[in-house]
Amino acid sequence: KRVSAEGGPVSTWVAGVDEAGRGPLAGPVVAAAVILDPARPIAGLRDSKALSPQRRAALAAAIRERSLAWAVGVSDVAEIDAINILQATLRAMRRAVQALAVVPGEALVDGNVLPRLDCPARAIVKGDRDVVAISAASIIAKTTRDAMLDDLDGRYPGYGFAQHKGYPTAAHLAALARLGPCPVHRRSFAPVAQLLLVF
C-alpha cells in the first residue's frame, strides 16, 4: 500500500479531465472528471468530437453507470466574461475534480494548461484522443453541455442553440445579427461585443 509523506494512504485512482464549450459565443463552459473502473471496461471510448450524437449518448450512459466516479464542473457566461474563457475553463475543471466522490491520486488533463488541483496532474495534448479516461471525460462534458444548450434553445428561441450549441456557425451569426445578443451570449467574445454597439 502506498502512503503519503504524512503517513496516510495515497489514492492510486487516475481521473481524466476535459472540457466542452471553449469556442462557442453563448452558453457555459462545462468540464468533466471521470475515474474509470478497470474491472468494468467500456468499449469504444474516444474523443467525443469523433462520435455521433447517438453514440456519445450511449457511451455517456455507460460511463455514468460503470465508472468509479464522475462529476461535472460549470463556469457560466458571467464568469467567462469576468475572467476570460481560459481561466473559466480551468475553474470548471477544478470544480469537476473537487466534486468527485472518489479522491484521485492523479489527474490527466486534456490540453497544455493545468488547472490548480489538490492532486498531482499532467497536461496531455490530444489526451481526449489518446487516453481513455480523458475520452470519457470529454464525452460527459460534451453531452452535459449539449443538454444545457437544448434547454437554452427553449428559453431563447430563434437563435438555434439546439442545432449549433452556441458555436459561431453561419446560422448563429445570422440570428445574432437579426435578433441581437441574448442574456446567455458571451459579451467578451468579439462577434457579440461588436453587435452590442448596434443593439
Secondary structure as UniProt FT lines:
FT   TURN            5..6
FT   STRAND          14..20
FT   STRAND          29..35
FT   TURN            38..39
FT   TURN            43..44
FT   HELIX           48..50
FT   HELIX           53..66
FT   STRAND          69..75
FT   HELIX           77..83
FT   HELIX           85..98
FT   STRAND          106..110
FT   STRAND          121..124
FT   TURN            125..126
FT   HELIX           127..130
FT   HELIX           132..155
FT   TURN            157..158
FT   HELIX           161..164
FT   TURN            165..166
FT   HELIX           170..179
FT   TURN            183..184
FT   TURN            187..188
FT   HELIX           190..196
FT   TURN            197..198
//
